[in-house]
Amino acid sequence: MWRYLMSEPNRIKIPSIDDTDIERVIIHLGLEPLDTSRRQFLKSVSTLDVSACPGSGKTTLIVAKLALLAEKWESRTRGICVLSHTNVAREEIERRLGHTPAGQKLLSYPHFIGTIHGFVNQFLAMPWLRSNGFPIVAIDNDITEQFRKKFLGRKWQGIQDFLSKKNKDFSGLRIVSSDFDFVVSGEPYPSGETAKTYIAAKSAVKASAEAGYFCHDEMFVWAETLLDECPSAATALRARFPLILLDEMQDTSEEQSRLLDNIFPRSNDDLVVQRVGDPNQAIFNSLSDQAETQTDPFPDTDPSRFLSIPNSFRFGHAVANFAAPLALIPVTPSGLCGVGPKHFIDLDMTEKNAIFLFSDDQAGHVISVYGQYLLELFPDTVIEQGNFVAVGAVHNNRWPTIGPGHKHHPKGVWHYWSGYAPSASRSDVPRTFVEYVIVTQAKAQDGAAVGDGVIRIAEGMFRLVNQIGDTVPIMRKTNKHRAIVAHLQDNIDCLTTYREFLRRFVVMREPITETLWSSISPDLIKVATALCQKDTVQPERGEEFLSWPTNVPVVTPSADGREKKTAPNVYPVTDGERTVNVQIGSIHSVKGQTHTSTLVLDTHRYDHAFEKLMPWLSGQRSAGSSVKTRDKNRLLQTYVAMTRPSHLICLAICEHSLGEGDVAATNISNLQRQGWRVGIIIGGKLQWK
């Protein structure tokens, strides 16, 4: 395979795109008229970095470019490689172009459109593992952790106790070399190599690899090993993919950047490498001093290889003006520009963007006050069709002892609403089986296909199987649902149970209750047992995974006597006969979304976010030069949150984040001069300053 690919000439002519092509794709995809910078990106056939602001239509532009390239692509053995951190680009191609010849070409050989992890696994890590005799059962952090715990038996608790004293956790164990050297959360194991816990931990990570269980980031170890042992593999990949498009480049880790630069160096004149992203939205890899000196940093500082798309179709000038000072890197050439919104709402919210101040004991009223404000501003048609969201940077409750009166309160999103369930967030990996059901139903409400839900439930079943025993060989197949159905063909009772579970909770979306879940759990154990190798099953190991979480959406009877469930983490606010539903979540969970209105909640990580960001909010500072790492992370997260809404942005700020006395008064005055309406919540009611 490699010899065949390498036999082709290095250079390949990338098809050119002209204005006629662009006008055609605008009509075909129903796009807005495109300005010079967007057309320049579509036409570019050279190595380029594109910094695209929030709401610029970046993904749609990528799809448009790929559609035009696919129409003109001639090679049958050399293709386009499109990499990102999610499958959004692939799903968008399937949705918009799947029925067209161009779309079908893009989704098949010789092209590759998928995630960086998927690319690394398919072309590098898995070939090396298989050629060296390693099976591949699961590439999953939680499943691999469970295998290692089962392998160690009681010893794992001793390792955990030791690591806890060092402020580390067993879940952080990672293989970092083909010799099974390992680290804990990126740092050396905190003992000598002769210590009992070290020896036990190394035996566990080695055993998991030999059995075919791997954490996601461990796959980069095997990929790099292949490249070290067989440099011609990189040469072959360069021959296979002369055009590389990297999306969401700002979220690429140093490890990923180093590997990509090894395979597709931007200095190689035989390649066209186009990287697209927004450095001001880099929230998935927290900044550190080390992370700021990445291999081939994005974006390129060479003006000839850099393009900025600074204008957003999502929001207008008011939202842009509020968000712009928080951009860590100033948006060029003349700042963030809002040229939207172009949605169904013909309302001017320029002077309605608001800050809600609250004292420590009023945090629980914030979302209700926000909802009342929405009902006051928006007519019924907007309330029914709009998307209203409240988000915070800290949302996992690991601090149950913090409450009102504590200097860190409100610590996280849960302090604004006790019913918040972080595990139901769209971006989190479910911790229990029932959360797979909850997230599946929530995504279905967002428009996800039934097939996606089936795959997710199958993944949950696979995790249960791995917790209670050893999987049968067929479960090593990539498609877990098909593997389950295939193995249960001779066990009609379990196959019927599994299919009925999918029908009720995925297809029909039957509301789930704690009582109902308790009655179903034994059936799930039976199905999982049938998928385990004989004499390996210990059902009690699955009890925690099958338990009912503390925070799940409440199911209440409706007027007709049927059970009715509010979607996960939706807070309904009612005024008379009108109700607005406010979706609650983390900032990370809403990246890429567009909201009608967004409320950003003050949360605490080392300090309250808005206390530290007050100079930027009040017009005293802008951008992130000479800023400490923690404040850089706060700027990135808040910028992402404040660039979600199309019409209305609101902030909930703790009173003490303003300072005291004259300092607080000055900050309020400065905020008002910036264009904010400022009110304070007293007794659950909003009073304007």
Residue pairs with C-beta under 8 A, 6 or more apart in sequence:
1 236
2 232
2 233
2 235
2 236
4 77
5 77
5 78
5 236
5 239
5 240
6 232
6 235
6 236
6 239
8 77
8 78
8 239
10 238
10 239
10 270
11 242
11 270
12 75
12 78
12 242
14 45
14 69
14 242
14 243
14 272
15 45
15 68
15 69
15 71
15 72
15 73
15 74
16 43
16 45
16 72
17 42
17 43
17 45
17 65
17 68
17 69
18 43
19 39
21 42
21 68
22 34
22 39
22 42
22 43
22 64
22 68
25 31
25 42
25 64
25 67
25 68
26 33
26 34
26 64
28 67
29 60
29 63
29 64
29 67
29 96
31 57
31 60
31 64
32 57
32 313
32 342
34 42
35 311
37 307
37 308
37 309
37 310
38 56
38 57
38 61
38 309
40 307
41 48
41 50
41 61
41 65
41 276
41 307
41 309
42 61
42 64
42 65
42 68
44 274
44 307
45 272
46 272
46 305
47 266
47 271
47 272
47 273
47 274
47 305
48 274
48 275
48 305
48 306
48 307
49 249
49 274
49 275
49 276
49 298
49 299
49 300
49 305
49 306
49 307
50 58
50 274
50 275
50 276
50 277
50 299
50 306
50 307
50 308
50 309
51 277
51 278
51 279
51 299
51 306
51 307
51 308
51 309
51 331
51 332
52 58
52 61
52 276
52 277
52 278
52 309
53 278
53 280
53 309
53 310
53 311
53 312
53 331
53 336
53 337
53 643
54 278
54 281
54 312
54 314
54 323
54 640
54 643
54 644
55 312
55 313
55 314
55 315
55 340
55 594
55 643
56 309
56 310
56 311
56 312
56 313
57 313
58 247
58 276
58 278
58 309
59 88
59 89
59 92
59 247
60 92
62 82
62 89
62 245
62 247
62 276
63 89
63 92
63 93
63 96
63 97
65 245
66 80
66 82
66 93
66 97
66 102
66 106
66 113
66 245
67 96
67 97
67 100
67 102
67 103
67 106
69 80
69 243
70 80
70 102
70 103
70 105
70 106
70 111
71 101
71 102
73 79
73 80
73 105
75 110
76 110
77 110
77 240
78 110
78 239
78 240
78 241
78 242
79 109
79 110
79 111
79 112
79 240
79 241
79 243
80 106
80 111
80 112
80 113
80 241
80 243
80 244
80 245
81 111
81 112
81 113
81 119
81 240
81 241
81 243
81 244
81 245
81 264
82 89
82 90
82 111
82 112
82 113
82 114
82 244
82 245
82 247
83 112
83 114
83 115
83 116
83 119
83 244
83 245
83 246
83 247
83 260
84 114
84 115
84 116
84 246
84 247
84 248
85 115
85 116
85 247
85 248
85 251
85 252
85 284
86 115
86 248
87 114
87 115
88 247
88 592
89 113
89 247
90 107
90 113
90 114
93 103
93 106
93 107
93 113
94 103
94 107
96 103
97 103
97 106
98 104
98 107
105 111
106 113
107 113
110 240
112 119
112 122
112 241
114 122
116 252
116 256
116 260
117 216
117 219
120 219
120 220
120 223
120 259
121 139
121 219
123 233
123 237
124 222
124 223
124 226
124 227
124 233
125 219
125 220
125 221
125 222
125 223
125 226
126 136
126 219
126 222
127 226
128 222
128 223
128 225
128 226
128 229
129 136
129 222
130 136
134 209
134 210
134 212
135 211
135 212
135 476
136 212
136 214
136 476
137 211
137 212
137 213
137 471
137 475
137 476
138 144
138 147
138 212
138 213
138 214
138 462
138 466
138 476
139 214
139 215
139 216
139 219
140 213
140 215
140 216
140 463
141 171
141 215
141 216
141 429
142 429
142 463
143 213
143 462
143 463
143 466
144 208
144 213
144 214
144 215
145 170
145 171
145 173
145 215
146 463
146 466
146 467
147 207
147 208
147 211
147 213
147 466
148 156
148 170
148 173
148 204
148 205
148 207
148 208
148 213
149 156
149 170
150 541
151 203
151 204
151 207
151 208
152 159
152 200
152 203
152 204
155 200
156 170
156 200
156 204
158 196
158 197
158 200
159 170
159 197
159 200
159 201
160 169
160 170
162 190
162 191
162 197
163 169
163 170
163 172
163 184
163 190
163 197
166 190
168 184
168 185
168 187
168 190
169 184
169 185
172 183
172 184
172 185
172 186
173 182
173 183
173 184
173 201
173 204
173 205
174 182
174 183
174 184
174 186
174 205
174 215
174 217
174 218
175 181
175 182
175 205
175 209
175 214
175 215
175 218
175 221
176 182
176 183
176 221
177 221
177 225
178 221
178 222
178 225
180 202
180 205
180 206
180 209
182 189
182 201
182 202
182 205
183 189
184 190
189 198
189 201
191 197
191 198
192 198
193 199
208 214
209 218
212 476
217 255
220 255
220 256
220 259
223 259
224 259
224 262
226 233
227 233
227 234
227 259
227 262
227 263
234 262
234 263
237 263
237 264
238 263
238 264
238 268
238 270
238 271
241 264
242 270
242 271
242 272
243 271
243 272
243 274
244 264
244 271
244 272
244 273
244 274
245 274
245 276
246 252
246 260
246 273
246 274
246 275
246 276
246 277
247 276
247 277
248 276
248 277
249 275
249 276
249 277
249 298
249 299
250 277
250 278
250 279
250 280
250 281
250 282
250 298
251 277
251 281
251 282
251 283
251 284
251 285
252 260
252 285
252 294
252 298
253 285
253 291
254 290
254 291
254 294
254 295
257 294
257 295
257 296
258 295
261 295
261 296
264 271
264 273
265 271
265 273
265 296
266 273
266 296
266 300
275 298
275 299
277 298
277 299
279 298
279 299
279 328
279 329
280 327
280 328
280 329
280 331
280 636
280 639
280 640
281 591
281 636
281 639
281 640
282 636
283 587
283 588
283 591
283 633
283 636
283 637
283 640
284 588
284 591
285 291
286 633
287 629
287 632
287 633
287 636
288 629
289 629
299 306
300 306
308 331
308 332
308 333
310 331
310 332
310 333
310 334
310 335
310 336
310 337
311 337
311 338
311 339
312 320
312 336
312 337
312 338
312 339
312 340
312 643
313 339
313 340
313 341
313 342
314 338
314 340
314 341
314 594
314 643
314 645
314 646
315 338
315 340
315 341
315 643
315 645
315 646
315 647
316 338
316 339
316 340
316 341
316 350
316 647
317 337
317 338
317 350
318 338
318 349
318 350
318 353
318 675
319 338
319 353
319 642
319 643
319 645
319 646
319 647
319 649
320 335
320 336
320 337
320 338
321 338
321 674
321 675
322 353
322 642
322 649
322 674
322 675
322 676
323 336
323 639
323 642
323 643
323 649
324 331
324 335
324 336
324 622
325 616
325 617
325 619
325 621
325 622
325 623
326 613
326 616
326 617
326 622
326 635
326 638
326 639
326 642
327 336
327 622
327 623
327 624
327 635
327 639
328 623
328 624
328 627
328 632
328 635
328 636
328 639
329 623
329 624
330 622
330 623
331 337
336 643
340 646
341 646
341 647
343 596
343 646
343 647
344 381
344 382
344 385
345 378
345 382
345 386
345 596
345 646
345 647
347 377
347 378
347 382
347 647
349 377
349 647
349 648
350 675
351 675
351 677
352 377
352 648
352 677
353 648
353 649
353 650
353 675
353 676
353 677
354 373
354 650
354 651
354 676
354 677
354 678
354 679
355 650
355 651
355 652
355 653
355 671
355 676
355 677
355 678
355 679
356 366
356 369
356 370
356 599
356 650
356 651
356 652
356 653
356 679
356 680
356 681
356 686
357 653
357 654
357 655
357 658
357 678
357 679
357 680
357 681
358 365
358 366
358 652
358 653
358 654
358 655
358 680
358 681
359 654
359 655
359 681
360 404
360 405
360 409
360 410
360 654
360 655
360 656
361 404
362 681
362 682
362 684
363 404
363 409
363 410
363 415
363 416
363 654
364 415
364 416
364 417
364 418
365 681
365 684
366 390
366 416
366 599
366 601
366 652
366 681
367 390
367 416
367 417
367 571
367 573
367 582
367 584
367 599
368 571
368 573
368 684
369 681
369 684
369 685
369 686
370 390
370 573
370 582
370 599
370 650
370 652
371 388
371 571
371 572
371 573
371 580
371 582
372 573
372 575
372 686
373 650
373 686
374 383
374 388
374 573
374 580
374 582
374 597
374 648
375 383
375 573
375 575
375 578
375 580
377 648
378 386
378 580
378 596
380 578
382 596
383 578
383 579
383 580
386 596
386 597
387 583
387 593
387 594
387 595
387 596
388 580
388 581
388 582
388 583
388 595
388 596
388 597
389 582
389 583
389 584
389 585
389 590
389 593
389 595
389 597
389 598
389 599
389 644
390 413
390 416
390 571
390 582
390 583
390 584
390 585
390 598
390 599
390 600
390 601
390 652
391 413
391 584
391 585
391 586
391 587
391 589
391 590
391 598
391 599
391 600
391 601
391 641
391 644
392 412
392 413
392 416
392 586
392 587
392 600
392 601
392 602
392 603
393 586
393 587
393 603
393 605
393 609
393 634
393 637
393 638
393 641
394 411
394 412
394 413
394 586
394 603
394 604
394 605
395 412
395 413
395 414
395 420
395 422
395 425
395 585
395 586
395 589
395 603
396 412
396 422
397 411
397 412
397 414
397 422
399 408
399 411
399 412
402 408
402 409
402 411
402 415
403 409
403 415
408 604
409 415
409 604
410 416
410 601
410 602
410 603
410 604
410 654
411 603
411 604
412 603
412 604
413 420
413 422
413 584
413 585
413 586
413 601
413 603
414 420
414 422
414 551
416 584
416 601
416 652
417 571
417 584
418 551
419 551
419 553
419 554
419 569
419 571
420 551
420 569
420 584
421 438
421 549
421 551
421 552
421 553
421 568
421 569
422 428
422 551
422 586
423 430
423 431
423 432
423 435
423 438
423 549
423 551
424 435
424 438
424 439
424 442
424 551
424 552
424 553
424 568
424 569
425 569
425 585
425 586
425 589
426 439
426 442
426 443
426 446
426 585
426 589
427 586
427 588
427 589
428 589
430 436
430 438
430 439
430 460
431 549
432 544
432 545
432 546
432 547
432 548
432 549
433 460
433 461
433 463
433 464
433 524
433 545
433 546
434 512
434 517
434 546
434 548
434 549
434 552
435 549
435 552
436 456
436 457
436 459
436 460
437 457
437 460
437 505
437 512
438 512
438 552
438 553
438 568
439 456
439 568
440 448
440 452
440 453
440 456
440 457
440 505
440 506
441 453
441 505
441 506
441 509
441 512
441 567
441 568
442 567
442 568
443 452
443 453
443 456
444 450
444 453
444 506
444 509
445 567
450 506
450 507
453 502
453 506
454 481
454 502
454 506
455 479
455 480
455 481
457 481
457 501
457 502
457 505
457 506
458 479
458 480
458 481
458 483
458 484
459 480
461 480
461 484
461 498
461 524
461 527
461 528
461 531
462 471
462 475
462 480
462 484
463 545
464 524
464 525
464 528
464 542
464 545
464 546
465 471
465 475
465 528
465 531
465 532
467 541
467 542
467 545
468 525
468 528
468 529
468 532
468 537
468 538
468 539
468 541
468 542
469 528
469 529
469 532
469 533
469 536
469 537
469 538
470 532
470 533
470 536
471 531
471 532
471 533
472 487
472 531
472 532
472 533
474 483
474 486
474 487
475 483
475 484
475 487
475 531
476 483
477 483
477 486
484 498
484 527
484 531
485 495
485 498
487 530
487 531
488 494
488 495
488 498
488 527
488 530
488 531
489 495
491 530
493 526
494 526
494 527
494 530
497 523
497 526
497 527
498 527
501 520
501 523
501 524
501 527
504 510
505 512
511 555
511 563
511 564
511 565
512 552
512 555
512 565
513 555
513 563
514 548
514 552
517 548
518 548
521 546
524 546
525 539
525 542
525 546
528 542
529 537
529 539
552 568
553 565
553 566
553 567
553 568
553 569
553 570
554 565
554 566
555 563
555 564
555 565
556 563
556 564
556 565
557 563
557 564
558 564
566 572
566 581
567 581
567 583
569 583
569 584
569 585
570 581
570 582
570 583
570 584
571 581
571 582
571 583
571 584
572 579
572 580
572 581
572 582
573 579
573 580
573 581
573 582
582 599
587 600
587 637
587 638
587 640
587 641
590 598
590 640
590 641
590 644
591 640
593 644
594 644
594 645
594 646
595 644
595 645
595 646
596 645
596 646
596 647
596 648
597 645
597 647
597 648
597 649
597 650
598 641
598 642
598 644
598 645
598 648
598 649
598 650
599 650
599 651
599 652
600 638
600 641
600 642
600 649
600 650
600 651
600 652
601 652
602 608
602 609
602 610
602 611
602 651
602 652
602 653
602 654
602 657
603 609
605 630
606 630
607 630
608 654
608 656
608 657
609 634
609 637
609 638
610 617
610 651
610 653
610 654
610 657
611 654
611 656
611 657
611 658
612 630
612 631
612 634
613 631
613 634
613 635
613 638
614 620
614 657
614 658
614 659
614 667
615 621
616 622
616 635
617 651
617 671
617 674
618 667
618 670
618 671
618 674
619 670
619 673
619 674
620 670
624 631
624 632
624 635
627 635
642 649
651 676
655 664
655 680
658 664
658 667
658 668
659 667
668 678
668 689
671 678
672 678
672 689
677 688
678 688
678 689
679 686
679 687
679 688
679 689
680 686
680 687
680 689
681 687
